Structures are given as C-alpha cells and as structure tokens.
Amino acid sequence: MIRIVCPGCHSPLSSAELEQATVDGHLSLVCPECSMVLLTEPVEEHVIQEPEEALVHA
C-alpha cells in the first residue's frame, strides 16, 4: 500500500483517505487532517455544442 505523508501536518495517509475538492476550478486532493491541498489537476470543461441552424430558403 502506498502511503503519502502530508507536508503540512506530517500525517501518513493512504490514497483512499484523501478528500476530493474543487478549488479555483481545479480538482484537488486534500489532507483530511489539516485541509492542505496536496495535488491539483485541471477540471475538464464540458463543451456545449450549439445546435446547427437550419437554412431556410424563401
């Protein structure tokens, strides 16, 4: 089992013990003991596709 030691509070944590949170638009893994952000990655924005406009011939 891989253990991560939090640099803030020095708690040994497994990956299952880390909490997920969205901080400033980024998905983050947070220490449950001291709430220090340990890892962040960009959140994928969902691309909204606009419907194609139908051409109307008069």
GUTOR-296165 format. One record per residue: z, x, y of N, C-alpha, C, O, CB in turn. Coordinates in steps of 0.1 Angstrom, whole numbers, plus 2048, in hexadecimal, padded with zeros to 3 digits. Each point is the difference from the previous one (the first is absolute). Glycine has a CB too. Layout:
BEGIN
ZXYZXYZXYZXYZXY ...
END
This chain:
BEGIN
8008087F48007F880C80080980C80880A8018047E37F3 7EB81081680080780C80A7FB80A8017F48027E68107FB 82180580980A7FC80A7FC80680D7FB80B8018177F47ED 7F07F981D7FD80580D80D8018078097F77FF7E07FE802 81981680780D8018077FC7FE80F7F880680681280B7EA 7FD7E58167FE7FC80D80580B80A80B8057FE7F87E37FC 7F481D80F80480B80980A7FB80A8078098067E38017F7 8187E98058097FB80A80F8007FB8098058067E47EE804 8148067EA80E7FE7FB8028077F380B8007FA7F67EA811 7F581D7F08008087F48047F87F38058067F680280D818 7F57E07F28027F87F47F58037F67F47FF8048187EF80A 7F78147E67F58017F67FB7F27FC8087F77FC80281E7FB 7E97E980A7FA7F27FE7F58017F67F980A80080E7EF817 7F77FD7E17F47FF7F87F67F88088047FA80A8098077E0 7E77FF8127F57F98078037F18007FC7F98097F38197F1 8177E97FC8037F27FF80B7FB80A8017F58037F980C7E5 80E80981D80B7FD8097FC7FF80E8077FB8098088107E7 7E57FB8137FB80080E7FC7F28047FB7F87F87FD820806 80A7E580F7FD7F28057F38028087FD80A80681B7EF7FC 7DF7FC7FD7F48008088027F880D8077F68007EC80B7EA 8068048208017F980D7F38038077FA80B7FE81F7F7803 7E37F68097F580280880580580E8077F88077EA7F77ED 80C81D81080580580D7F48048087F88097FC81D7FF7F9 7E97F28177F58038097F27FF7F97F780880281880780B 7F07E77EA7F37FE7FA7FE8097F47F48007FB8037F881A 81380F7E67FE8097F580A7FC7F580B7FD8037ED81680C 8037ED7E48097FD7F580980D7FE7FB80B8007F47E57F5 81E80E80A80980B80080A7FE7F48037F57FC7FB80E81D 8068097E280B8007F680C80580780080A8077F17FA7E5 81A7F481380C80380880C8027F78017FA7F57F67F881D 8128177F280C8037F880A7F48028027FB80B7FB81E7F8 8087E17F18087F480280E8048058087F78047EC7FF7E9 81081681380D80580480180180F8097FB8077FA8117E3 7F37FB81C80180380F7F47FB80880080280C80C8127ED 7EB7E58007F47FA8067F680A8067F87FC8098167F07FC 7F38207F77F680A8057F27FE7F98007FE7F4813813810 7E37F08047F27FE7FB7FC80D7F880080B8077FA7E580C 80380F7E17FD80C7F87F18027FE7FC80B7FE81A7F27F6 7E37F880C7F18017FD7F97F58078057F48007FF8187EA 7F17F681D7F87F68067F28017FC7FB80B7FD8157F4816 7E97F67ED7F18007FE7FA7F58088077F68027FC8147E6 7F17F781B7FA7F58097FE7F37F87FE8017F47F6811819 80E7E37FA7FE7F37FA7F17FD8017FA80180B81E7F77FB 7E28037F07F27FD8007FF7F28078067F67FC7F58177EF 7FD7F38207FE7F48077F57F87F97F68057FB81180581B 7FB7E97E97F77F77F97F47FE80A8037FB80B80F7FA7E6 7E380D80B7F47FE8087FC7F27FF7FE7FA7F67FA81D807 8087E280F7FC7F28017F17FF8027FB80580A81C7F57FF 7E28007EE7F27FF8017FD7F38078047F57FC7F88197EF 7FC7F38207FC7F48077F57FA7F87F78077FB81080281B 7F87E97EA7F57FA7F97F380280780080180C8107ED7EB 7E68148017F28028067FC7F38078017F57FA7F981D7F4 8017F081D7FB7F48087F27FC7FA7F78087FE8167FF817 7F27EC7E97F37FB7FB7F67FF80B8047FB80B8087F87E3 7E88128107F67FF80A7FA7F28007FC7FA7F67FF81E807 8057E280F7FB7F28017F38018077FE80580B8197F17F6 7DE8047F87F38008067FE7F38078017F57F97F681B7F5 8057F081E7FE7F38077F17FC8007FC7F580581781080A 
END
